[in-house]
Amino acid sequence: MTWPYQAPGWLPGGHAQTIHAALWARRYAQAAPLWRRERWDTPDADFVDVDWLVQPSAIAPRQEEPPLLVLFHGLEGSSGSHYAQAFADHAHRLGWAMAVPHFRGCSGELNRAPRAYHSGDHQEIQWILERMRSLHPGKRYAVGVSLGGNALLRWAEESGHTARSIVQAVCAVCSPIDLAASGHAIGQGFNRQVYTRMFLRSMKPRALQKWAQYPGLFDREAMLAAKDLYDFDNVFTAPLHGFRDTDDYWARASAKPLLDTIRLPALVLNARNDPFVPASSLPPPASVGDWVTLWQPRDGGHVGFTQGAFPGDVLALPQAVATWLHAQ
């Protein structure tokens, strides 16, 4: 089975499909999702903010606990991201529980510890999912989008056979599973002028907040001079999280080399026209092992997948992913 997604004729090209979905496509069928926030204290004296989807009270008691969908957001994302709202809309209609854990510093409040988050943050994923298991006795599925998807796959790789006792299936959406290929792609041409600038516009102020919190934590002037994600990761992300430099970080945090070690159902969905993830970097089926399903539609952009007449909506993605997860 694959997903026969095709972009509408009025939305050609990966850049248009990426930008339109994030800015203008409809994210929900009727009303915006409502969230209830919880703050979880972490073992290292920090905190993680988790947004829970507010579901209306059931008219009649259910025969069994509804599934829980845990969504890990992408770089600089949150429960307000267009994809999180689209998944929440679909979970609402299915009657599923849903939670969006925010990576450190992404919930709107600076975290306490001298660290942030990164693409290979599998230990953070482990701690969050184990707590989700303790809170929710029913079926549990995990979806990671972009950066969150790579981190989720790294967790599945590190966990091996034990992963399935924590969640029943996982999905990575538009994830840069070859971080070097994606990192270099986003640092060139149109990507550099648009997406790199967009990310650094929020990442640099947050890094400055962290420097003010912990003066001397990193080279402040080098961070401010960073022109792309390679430079930023070299001075901030890599050293703060135990990596030698950007090259070491991108190599050790990439999920692609270890996909054949995954031992629970895993869907890896990448559009072949994703501006951030070169099609040439995507794995072939023979390289990923029996537990991994690859969906690589021609269209979609980076977490786009708009459907319908203008302005369209982004509800096809969560429907396809949820159907696959529940079938596992």
MARBASE-882360 format. One record per residue: residue number from 1; residue in one letter; y negated, z negated, x negated of N, C-alpha, C in turn. Coordinates in steps of 0.05 Angstrom, whole numbers, plus 5000, padded with zeros to 4 digits. Atoms other than C-alpha are relative to their C-alpha. Example, Ala and Ser with C-alpha at 12.3 -4.5 7.8 and 13.67 -1.06 7.14 Angstrom:
# residues 2
REC seq type n_py n_pz n_px ca_py ca_pz ca_px c_py c_pz c_px
REC   1    a 5024 5000 4982  5090  4844  4754 4976 5000 4982
REC   2    s 5024 5001 5016  5021  4857  4727 4978 4986 5015
This chain:
# residues 328
REC seq type n_py n_pz n_px ca_py ca_pz ca_px c_py c_pz c_px
REC   1    m 5024 5000 4983  5000  5000  5000 4975 5000 4982
REC   2    t 5026 5001 5013  4929  5014  4977 4979 5000 5022
REC   3    w 5022 5000 4981  4861  5013  5010 4986 5026 4999
REC   4    p 5011 4973 5000  4838  5082  5031 4970 5000 5006
REC   5    y 5029 5002 4995  4764  5064  5028 4986 5025 4991
REC   6    q 5018 4979 5007  4713  5120  5029 4972 4993 5008
REC   7    a 5028 5007 4993  4638  5111  5026 4990 5020 5021
REC   8    p 5012 4981 4981  4597  5141  5083 4985 5022 4986
REC   9    g 5012 4977 5013  4568  5209  5068 4970 4996 4994
REC  10    w 5029 5005 5005  4496  5182  5071 4995 4982 4976
REC  11    l 5003 5020 5022  4510  5134  5012 5016 5010 4976
REC  12    p 4985 4990 5023  4532  5174  4951 4995 4986 4974
REC  13    g 5004 5010 5027  4544  5146  4882 5002 4970 4997
REC  14    g 4995 5028 5005  4561  5079  4851 4975 4983 5000
REC  15    h 5024 5016 5001  4490  5056  4840 4989 4995 5029
REC  16    a 5010 5003 4973  4468  5069  4912 5019 4982 5016
REC  17    q 4981 5017 4985  4532  5037  4939 4998 4971 4992
REC  18    t 5003 5027 5009  4520  4975  4896 4974 4988 5011
REC  19    i 5026 5012 4993  4446  4965  4911 4996 4998 5030
REC  20    h 5004 5001 4971  4447  4983  4985 5016 4977 5012
REC  21    a 4984 5022 4989  4504  4934  4999 4987 4973 4996
REC  22    a 5011 5026 5006  4468  4877  4966 4974 4995 5014
REC  23    l 5027 5004 4989  4400  4889  4997 4997 5006 5030
REC  24    w 5007 4990 4973  4404  4925  5064 5024 5001 5020
REC  25    a 4977 4997 4982  4475  4931  5093 5003 4973 5016
REC  26    r 4995 5023 4984  4493  4883  5149 5023 4983 4988
REC  27    r 4980 5019 5013  4532  4821  5124 5017 4985 5021
REC  28    y 4985 5014 4979  4556  4793  5190 4996 5014 5026
REC  29    a 5000 4985 4975  4571  4817  5260 4978 4990 5019
REC  30    q 5019 5011 4980  4526  4770  5300 4980 4981 4986
REC  31    a 5018 5020 5012  4497  4708  5267 5008 4993 4972
REC  32    a 4995 5008 5028  4491  4685  5195 5018 4975 5000
REC  33    p 4982 5023 5001  4545  4635  5175 4985 4974 4995
REC  34    l 5011 5026 5004  4529  4561  5176 5018 4985 4979
REC  35    w 4985 5013 5022  4549  4519  5115 4995 4969 5001
REC  36    r 5003 5029 5004  4561  4445  5105 5006 4994 4971
REC  37    r 4997 5004 5029  4551  4422  5033 5012 4973 4993
REC  38    e 4989 5024 5012  4593  4372  4995 4994 5000 4970
REC  39    r 5003 5002 5029  4580  4347  4925 5024 4986 4988
REC  40    w 4977 5012 5013  4640  4334  4882 4992 4992 4971
REC  41    d 5004 5009 5027  4633  4292  4819 5023 5009 4983
REC  42    t 4980 4989 5017  4670  4323  4761 5009 4979 4979
REC  43    p 4990 5020 5020  4712  4287  4707 4981 4997 4976
REC  44    d 5018 5002 5023  4657  4301  4655 4972 4991 5009
REC  45    a 5025 5012 4991  4603  4264  4695 4980 5020 5009
REC  46    d 5018 4979 4989  4574  4328  4724 5006 5002 5030
REC  47    f 4994 4997 4972  4578  4355  4795 5004 5030 5006
REC  48    v 4997 4973 4988  4600  4417  4834 4993 4998 5029
REC  49    d 5006 4999 4972  4570  4434  4901 5017 5020 5014
REC  50    v 4982 4983 4985  4618  4463  4952 4989 5003 5028
REC  51    d 5010 4994 4973  4594  4497  5015 5024 5007 5018
REC  52    w 4978 4996 4981  4643  4494  5074 4990 5014 5024
REC  53    l 5007 4986 4976  4640  4543  5131 5002 4982 5024
REC  54    v 5000 5016 4975  4622  4508  5196 5012 5017 5022
REC  55    q 4986 4987 4978  4671  4530  5250 4995 4985 5026
REC  56    p 5002 5014 4974  4661  4516  5324 5025 4985 5007
REC  57    s 4976 5015 4993  4707  4464  5353 5019 5017 5017
REC  58    a 4979 4984 4985  4772  4494  5379 5001 4990 5029
REC  59    i 4997 5007 4972  4780  4495  5454 5026 4986 5005
REC  60    a 4973 5012 4998  4854  4478  5448 5010 4995 4972
REC  61    p 4990 5005 5026  4891  4447  5390 5018 5022 4990
REC  62    r 4984 4979 5012  4923  4496  5341 5028 4989 4994
REC  63    q 4973 5008 5006  4998  4495  5329 5004 4993 4970
REC  64    e 4998 5005 5028  4987  4495  5254 4973 5001 4987
REC  65    e 5025 5000 5014  4933  4484  5203 4992 5029 4993
REC  66    p 5008 4973 5007  4891  4548  5194 4999 5003 4969
REC  67    p 5002 4995 5028  4891  4580  5125 4972 4992 4989
REC  68    l 5026 5005 5014  4836  4560  5075 4995 5023 4980
REC  69    l 5009 4980 5019  4799  4615  5038 4980 4988 4982
REC  70    v 5019 5010 5020  4766  4593  4974 4988 5024 4985
REC  71    l 5013 4977 5012  4715  4642  4947 4983 4992 4976
REC  72    f 5015 5005 5025  4689  4640  4875 4981 5023 4996
REC  73    h 5021 4980 5001  4623  4676  4869 4997 5013 4972
REC  74    g 5004 4985 5025  4599  4724  4815 4976 4989 4985
REC  75    l 5023 5008 5017  4545  4719  4761 4975 4996 5016
REC  76    e 5025 5008 4986  4484  4683  4790 5003 5002 5030
REC  77    g 4995 4998 4971  4517  4685  4859 5000 4972 5013
REC  78    s 5000 5025 4985  4523  4632  4913 5012 5006 5028
REC  79    s 4991 4996 4972  4544  4622  4986 4981 5018 5015
REC  80    g 5019 4982 4987  4482  4663  5003 5003 5029 4991
REC  81    s 4996 4972 5009  4507  4726  4967 5012 5016 5023
REC  82    h 4992 4983 4978  4521  4785  5012 5030 5000 5005
REC  83    y 4971 4999 4997  4596  4785  4998 5010 4973 5011
REC  84    a 4991 5026 4989  4602  4710  5012 4994 4998 5030
REC  85    q 5006 5001 4971  4568  4718  5079 5019 5018 5015
REC  86    a 4981 4982 4987  4613  4777  5096 5027 4987 5003
REC  87    f 4974 5014 4998  4676  4738  5079 4999 4977 5020
REC  88    a 5003 5022 4981  4649  4679  5119 5001 5010 5029
REC  89    d 4999 4988 4973  4638  4724  5179 5028 5006 5009
REC  90    h 4973 4993 4993  4709  4748  5176 5017 4975 5003
REC  91    a 4985 5025 4997  4738  4678  5165 4993 4987 5026
REC  92    h 5008 5011 4974  4698  4655  5225 5015 5013 5023
REC  93    r 4987 4986 4978  4728  4708  5269 5031 4996 5000
REC  94    l 4972 5006 5002  4798  4693  5243 5007 4971 5007
REC  95    g 4996 5029 4997  4789  4618  5253 5010 4986 4975
REC  96    w 4992 5012 5025  4802  4605  5180 4979 4980 4990
REC  97    a 5018 5016 5016  4772  4549  5139 4991 5016 4976
REC  98    m 5010 4986 5024  4729  4573  5081 4982 4982 4984
REC  99    a 5017 5015 5018  4696  4542  5021 4990 5017 4977
REC 100    v 5012 4986 5024  4649  4569  4967 4992 4979 4980
REC 101    p 5009 5018 5022  4649  4525  4905 4980 5014 4982
REC 102    h 5021 4988 5018  4587  4537  4863 5006 4993 4971
REC 103    f 4998 5006 5028  4595  4544  4789 4975 4984 4992
REC 104    r 5020 5019 5009  4553  4495  4749 4972 5013 4999
REC 105    g 5027 4991 5000  4479  4505  4762 4993 5022 5020
REC 106    c 5004 4977 4982  4487  4559  4816 4994 4992 5029
REC 107    s 5003 5009 4972  4477  4516  4878 4971 4994 5007
REC 108    g 5028 5005 4995  4401  4511  4871 4990 4975 4986
REC 109    e 5008 5024 5015  4401  4447  4829 5013 5001 4973
REC 110    l 4990 5000 5028  4409  4442  4754 5022 4979 4997
REC 111    n 4978 5019 5004  4475  4410  4735 4993 4981 4977
REC 112    r 5007 5021 5018  4477  4348  4691 5010 5005 4971
REC 113    a 4987 4998 5026  4523  4368  4634 4987 5021 4982
REC 114    p 5011 4980 5019  4504  4408  4571 5018 5025 5000
REC 115    r 4984 4976 4997  4543  4468  4597 4992 5014 5025
REC 116    a 5006 4985 4976  4538  4521  4650 5026 5011 5011
REC 117    y 4975 4988 4991  4593  4570  4670 5004 5026 4985
REC 118    h 4994 4975 5015  4627  4632  4642 5023 5014 5013
REC 119    s 4981 4982 4988  4674  4689  4658 5029 4991 4997
REC 120    g 4973 5009 5004  4736  4653  4632 5004 4971 5007
REC 121    d 5001 5029 4994  4723  4585  4664 5025 4991 5016
REC 122    h 4976 5006 4985  4796  4575  4684 5005 4971 5004
REC 123    q 4996 5029 4997  4796  4500  4673 4984 4989 5024
REC 124    e 5016 5007 4977  4740  4493  4724 5014 5009 5026
REC 125    i 4985 4990 4977  4780  4537  4773 5023 4982 5006
REC 126    q 4977 5017 4997  4841  4493  4761 4992 4974 5014
REC 127    w 5008 5025 4988  4804  4429  4778 4991 5003 5029
REC 128    i 5010 4995 4973  4771  4458  4840 5024 5006 5018
REC 129    l 4978 4992 4982  4835  4489  4868 5020 4976 5004
REC 130    e 4983 5024 4996  4876  4425  4856 4988 4981 5020
REC 131    r 5013 5018 4980  4825  4386  4896 5001 5013 5027
REC 132    m 4997 4987 4975  4827  4439  4950 5028 4995 5012
REC 133    r 4973 5005 4991  4902  4430  4953 5003 4972 5012
REC 134    s 4998 5027 4990  4894  4355  4963 4985 4996 5027
REC 135    l 5015 5002 4975  4845  4367  5020 5011 5016 5023
REC 136    h 4991 4981 4979  4879  4423  5057 5030 5004 4998
REC 137    p 4971 4998 5001  4954  4420  5073 5011 5027 5008
REC 138    g 4990 4974 4991  4959  4490  5102 5000 5021 4978
REC 139    k 5000 4978 5020  4961  4558  5068 4972 5001 4987
REC 140    r 5025 4998 5015  4908  4569  5014 5000 5026 4985
REC 141    y 5004 4975 5014  4882  4635  4988 4974 4997 4983
REC 142    a 5025 5001 5017  4831  4645  4932 4991 5029 4994
REC 143    v 5013 4974 5006  4784  4704  4923 4978 4995 4979
REC 144    g 5021 5002 5019  4740  4714  4863 4985 5027 4999
REC 145    v 5016 4976 5001  4683  4764  4861 4986 5003 4973
REC 146    s 5013 4994 5026  4660  4797  4796 5008 4979 4980
REC 147    l 4994 5021 5020  4655  4741  4744 5020 4980 5011
REC 148    g 4982 5020 4988  4690  4693  4792 5028 5011 5002
REC 149    g 4974 4989 4998  4748  4741  4799 5014 5001 4973
REC 150    n 4987 5001 5027  4760  4747  4724 5008 4971 4993
REC 151    a 4993 5028 5005  4758  4671  4718 5025 4991 5017
REC 152    l 4977 5006 4983  4807  4665  4776 5026 5012 4989
REC 153    l 4977 4988 5012  4855  4714  4744 5008 4986 4974
REC 154    r 4994 5015 5024  4850  4676  4678 5014 4974 5007
REC 155    w 4986 5024 4990  4870  4613  4717 5029 5007 5007
REC 156    a 4973 4992 4993  4930  4649  4746 5017 5006 4976
REC 157    e 4985 4994 5025  4950  4673  4677 5008 4974 4986
REC 158    e 4995 5025 5014  4944  4604  4646 5020 4982 5016
REC 159    s 4983 5017 4983  4981  4571  4705 5028 5009 5003
REC 160    g 4973 4990 4998  5041  4616  4707 5013 4994 5027
REC 161    h 4985 5005 4976  5094  4595  4757 4988 4977 5017
REC 162    t 5011 5022 4984  5056  4532  4778 4977 5008 5018
REC 163    a 5023 4992 4984  4999  4572  4808 5006 5002 5029
REC 164    r 4994 4996 4972  5036  4586  4872 5003 4974 5015
REC 165    s 5000 5026 4986  5042  4512  4887 4972 4991 5008
REC 166    i 5028 5008 4995  4966  4510  4890 4987 5020 5020
REC 167    v 5008 4980 4980  4949  4576  4927 5023 5019 5003
REC 168    q 4978 4981 4993  4994  4627  4960 4995 5028 4988
REC 169    a 5006 4973 5011  4957  4689  4934 4971 5000 4992
REC 170    v 5027 4998 5010  4894  4709  4898 4991 5030 5000
REC 171    c 5012 4973 5001  4847  4769  4897 4975 5000 4983
REC 172    a 5024 4996 5017  4796  4792  4845 4986 5025 5009
REC 173    v 5016 4977 4989  4741  4838  4873 4980 5009 4980
REC 174    c 5020 4988 5018  4703  4884  4826 4996 4983 4975
REC 175    s 5002 5019 5023  4718  4838  4767 5000 5015 4973
REC 176    p 5000 4988 5026  4701  4856  4695 5023 4989 4983
REC 177    i 4977 5012 5013  4771  4842  4670 5002 5009 4971
REC 178    d 5004 4994 5029  4754  4877  4604 4971 4995 4995
REC 179    l 5028 5009 5002  4691  4839  4588 4984 5016 4979
REC 180    a 5015 4984 5020  4673  4880  4526 4992 5026 5012
REC 181    a 5006 4975 4988  4677  4945  4564 4977 4998 5021
REC 182    s 5021 5004 4980  4635  4918  4621 4974 4990 4988
REC 183    g 5024 5010 5013  4587  4881  4576 4984 5022 4987
REC 184    h 5014 4978 5013  4571  4943  4537 4989 5020 5021
REC 185    a 5009 4981 4979  4566  4986  4601 4974 4990 5013
REC 186    i 5024 5010 4986  4515  4940  4633 4975 4999 4982
REC 187    g 5022 5001 5019  4473  4941  4570 4989 5027 4993
REC 188    q 5009 4973 5007  4461  5016  4571 4987 5014 5023
REC 189    g 5012 4982 4981  4417  5066  4607 4988 4987 5025
REC 190    f 5009 5010 4975  4402  5054  4680 5008 4971 5005
REC 191    n 4990 5027 4997  4445  4992  4680 4983 4980 4986
REC 192    r 5017 5018 5016  4403  4961  4625 4973 4996 5013
REC 193    q 5026 5001 4989  4338  4977  4660 4999 4984 5027
REC 194    v 5000 5012 4973  4359  4951  4729 5016 4974 5001
REC 195    y 4983 5023 4996  4418  4904  4729 4997 4979 4979
REC 196    t 5004 5019 5021  4409  4872  4661 4974 4984 5004
REC 197    r 5026 5013 4995  4336  4857  4676 5003 4980 5024
REC 198    m 4997 5017 4976  4356  4829  4745 5014 4974 4992
REC 199    f 4985 5024 5007  4407  4781  4715 4984 4982 4981
REC 200    l 5015 5016 5019  4364  4758  4657 4976 4987 5013
REC 201    r 5023 5012 4986  4306  4745  4705 5007 4973 5012
REC 202    s 4992 5027 4990  4345  4686  4734 5015 4984 4978
REC 203    m 4985 5015 5020  4389  4668  4674 4982 4987 4979
REC 204    k 5017 5011 5021  4333  4657  4624 4985 4975 5010
REC 205    p 5013 5025 4991  4293  4607  4667 5020 4977 5003
REC 206    r 4980 5021 4998  4357  4569  4681 5008 4989 4973
REC 207    a 4994 5009 5027  4373  4567  4607 4977 4983 4989
REC 208    l 5023 5016 5009  4302  4541  4594 5001 4972 5012
REC 209    q 4996 5026 4987  4316  4485  4644 5021 4984 4985
REC 210    k 4979 5014 5015  4379  4468  4606 4990 4991 4973
REC 211    w 5011 5007 5026  4341  4468  4540 4982 4976 5003
REC 212    a 5018 5023 4995  4289  4420  4570 5016 4975 5005
REC 213    q 4982 5023 4994  4346  4376  4593 5013 4990 4974
REC 214    y 4987 5006 5026  4379  4378  4524 4985 5015 4978
REC 215    p 5016 4986 5021  4326  4397  4472 5017 5005 4975
REC 216    g 4985 4992 5024  4356  4435  4413 5029 5009 5006
REC 217    l 4973 4993 4993  4420  4453  4452 5008 5027 4989
REC 218    f 4996 4972 5010  4412  4526  4431 4974 5009 4988
REC 219    d 5024 4988 5012  4363  4571  4396 4982 5011 5022
REC 220    r 5016 4992 4977  4308  4575  4448 4986 5027 4996
REC 221    e 5014 4975 5005  4269  4631  4416 5018 5024 5000
REC 222    a 4981 4978 5000  4331  4674  4405 5008 5006 5029
REC 223    m 4993 4995 4972  4349  4664  4479 4978 5016 5014
REC 224    l 5022 4986 4987  4280  4686  4501 4997 5029 4991
REC 225    a 5002 4973 5011  4284  4747  4456 5024 5018 5009
REC 226    a 4977 4984 4992  4351  4769  4486 4993 5022 5018
REC 227    k 5006 4977 4984  4347  4839  4514 5023 5009 5018
REC 228    d 4976 4992 4984  4417  4845  4543 5019 4976 5002
REC 229    l 4981 5022 4997  4477  4802  4563 5015 4994 4974
REC 230    y 4987 5005 5026  4508  4811  4494 4984 4979 4984
REC 231    d 5017 5018 5014  4449  4777  4462 4999 4972 5013
REC 232    f 5002 5026 4985  4444  4723  4516 5026 4984 4996
REC 233    d 4974 5014 5004  4518  4707  4511 5003 4989 4972
REC 234    n 4997 5008 5028  4513  4703  4436 4986 4974 4994
REC 235    v 5016 5024 5007  4460  4649  4436 5004 4977 5021
REC 236    f 4998 5020 4979  4475  4613  4502 5029 4996 5010
REC 237    t 4974 5004 4986  4541  4625  4539 5022 4994 4980
REC 238    a 4978 5004 5019  4588  4630  4479 4999 4973 4987
REC 239    p 4999 5026 5014  4567  4570  4438 5001 4976 5018
REC 240    l 4999 5023 4982  4557  4524  4498 5028 4995 5011
REC 241    h 4974 5003 4988  4629  4536  4520 5023 5004 4981
REC 242    g 4979 5001 5019  4668  4534  4456 5009 5026 4987
REC 243    f 4994 4975 5012  4667  4606  4434 4983 5005 4975
REC 244    r 5014 4995 5025  4647  4630  4365 4975 5016 5004
REC 245    d 5022 4982 4994  4602  4686  4390 5008 5018 5023
REC 246    t 4995 4983 4977  4598  4740  4443 5027 5015 4998
REC 247    d 4975 4985 5003  4656  4781  4414 5024 4982 5005
REC 248    d 4978 5019 4995  4701  4719  4413 5002 4993 5029
REC 249    y 5001 5007 4972  4680  4700  4483 5012 5023 5017
REC 250    w 4990 4978 4984  4691  4769  4513 5029 5006 4995
REC 251    a 4972 4995 5006  4758  4777  4478 5018 4979 5013
REC 252    r 4983 5021 4990  4787  4709  4497 4998 4995 5030
REC 253    a 5004 5005 4972  4759  4706  4567 5009 5023 5018
REC 254    s 4992 4976 4984  4781  4776  4590 5028 4996 5012
REC 255    a 4975 5002 4986  4837  4776  4642 5019 5023 4995
REC 256    k 4984 4975 5002  4862  4847  4629 5024 4997 4982
REC 257    p 4977 5000 5018  4907  4834  4568 5024 4983 5010
REC 258    l 4979 5019 4993  4948  4780  4604 5008 5003 5030
REC 259    l 4993 4997 4972  4956  4808  4675 5030 5000 5005
REC 260    d 4971 5000 4996  5031  4816  4665 5012 4973 4998
REC 261    t 4990 5028 5001  5037  4740  4657 4996 4986 5027
REC 262    i 5006 5012 4974  5014  4726  4729 5026 4998 5016
REC 263    r 4975 5005 4985  5069  4696  4773 4995 4992 5029
REC 264    l 5004 5003 4972  5039  4695  4842 4987 5026 5010
REC 265    p 5012 4975 4991  5015  4752  4887 4970 5002 4994
REC 266    a 5027 4997 5008  4950  4778  4859 4991 5029 5005
REC 267    l 5012 4974 4994  4907  4835  4884 4975 5004 4981
REC 268    v 5023 4994 5018  4859  4867  4833 4987 5025 5011
REC 269    l 5014 4978 4986  4809  4911  4870 4975 5008 4984
REC 270    n 5023 4989 5014  4761  4955  4831 4994 5028 5009
REC 271    a 5008 4973 4994  4721  5015  4854 4998 5016 4973
REC 272    r 5000 4985 5025  4727  5071  4803 4972 5011 4993
REC 273    n 5027 4992 5006  4652  5085  4808 4982 4975 4997
REC 274    d 5015 5025 5004  4631  5013  4794 4982 5003 4975
REC 275    p 5017 4997 5023  4570  5016  4748 5005 4979 4978
REC 276    f 4996 5022 5019  4590  4950  4715 5028 5001 4986
REC 277    v 4972 5000 5010  4665  4964  4705 5009 5029 4997
REC 278    p 4992 4972 5004  4681  5032  4673 5028 5005 5009
REC 279    a 4973 4993 4990  4740  5066  4706 5020 5002 4977
REC 280    s 4982 4998 5023  4768  5079  4636 5011 4974 4990
REC 281    s 4991 5027 5009  4775  5004  4626 5020 4988 5019
REC 282    l 4982 5011 4980  4818  4993  4688 5029 5003 4992
REC 283    p 4972 4999 5009  4892  4978  4677 5016 5020 5018
REC 284    p 4981 4984 4984  4947  5027  4699 5021 4982 5012
REC 285    p 4979 5017 4987  5002  5000  4745 5022 4990 4982
REC 286    a 4978 5008 5017  5054  4999  4691 4994 4977 4981
REC 287    s 5008 5020 5019  5014  4949  4650 4996 4972 5012
REC 288    v 5009 5025 4988  5004  4893  4700 5022 4982 5010
REC 289    g 4978 5017 4991  5073  4867  4720 5004 5002 5030
REC 290    d 4991 4997 4973  5108  4860  4786 4984 4984 5021
REC 291    w 5015 5017 4981  5063  4807  4817 4972 5010 5006
REC 292    v 5028 4990 4997  4998  4846  4811 4999 5026 5015
REC 293    t 5005 4976 4985  4975  4898  4861 4972 5010 4992
REC 294    l 5026 4988 5007  4920  4946  4840 4990 5018 5023
REC 295    w 5014 4982 4982  4872  4977  4889 4976 5011 4984
REC 296    q 5021 4987 5015  4826  5027  4855 4988 5024 5015
REC 297    p 5012 4978 4984  4789  5068  4908 4979 5014 4984
REC 298    r 5020 4984 5014  4743  5123  4885 4972 4989 5003
REC 299    d 5027 5009 4993  4682  5094  4920 4998 4970 5003
REC 300    g 5005 5028 4994  4651  5026  4931 4978 4987 4983
REC 301    g 5020 5012 5017  4605  5012  4873 5008 4972 4991
REC 302    h 4994 5027 5008  4600  4940  4849 4996 4982 5024
REC 303    v 5000 5017 4976  4618  4896  4909 4983 5012 5022
REC 304    g 5015 4986 4979  4591  4948  4956 5018 5004 5025
REC 305    f 4981 4994 4978  4641  4981  5003 4987 4999 5028
REC 306    t 5014 4997 4974  4591  4995  5058 5015 5020 5018
REC 307    q 4987 4982 4981  4619  5028  5121 4981 5004 5023
REC 308    g 5014 4995 4975  4591  5060  5184 4973 5014 4997
REC 309    a 5026 4987 4999  4526  5092  5205 4978 4983 4988
REC 310    f 5022 5014 5013  4461  5074  5170 4989 4977 5018
REC 311    p 4998 5009 5027  4447  5019  5150 5028 4991 4991
REC 312    g 4972 5007 5006  4522  5004  5153 5004 4970 4997
REC 313    d 4994 5028 5004  4557  4938  5141 5021 4997 4978
REC 314    v 4981 5005 5022  4600  4906  5087 5024 4983 5009
REC 315    l 4979 5016 4988  4653  4877  5133 5028 5012 4996
REC 316    a 4974 4988 5005  4709  4925  5114 5014 4986 4977
REC 317    l 4988 5013 5023  4720  4890  5047 5014 4974 5007
REC 318    p 4985 5024 4994  4736  4820  5073 5023 5004 5019
REC 319    q 4978 4995 4982  4779  4849  5128 5025 5010 4985
REC 320    a 4977 4989 5016  4822  4889  5079 5012 4979 4982
REC 321    v 4990 5021 5018  4827  4831  5030 5015 4978 5015
REC 322    a 4987 5021 4985  4844  4779  5082 5026 5009 5012
REC 323    t 4975 4989 4990  4897  4824  5113 5021 5000 4978
REC 324    w 4981 5000 5022  4930  4832  5045 5009 4972 4992
REC 325    l 4994 5028 5007  4926  4758  5028 5020 4988 5020
REC 326    h 4983 5012 4979  4957  4737  5094 5027 5012 5001
REC 327    a 4974 4987 5000  5013  4787  5087 5018 4989 4978
REC 328    q 4984 5010 5022  5036  4752  5023 5015 4975 5007
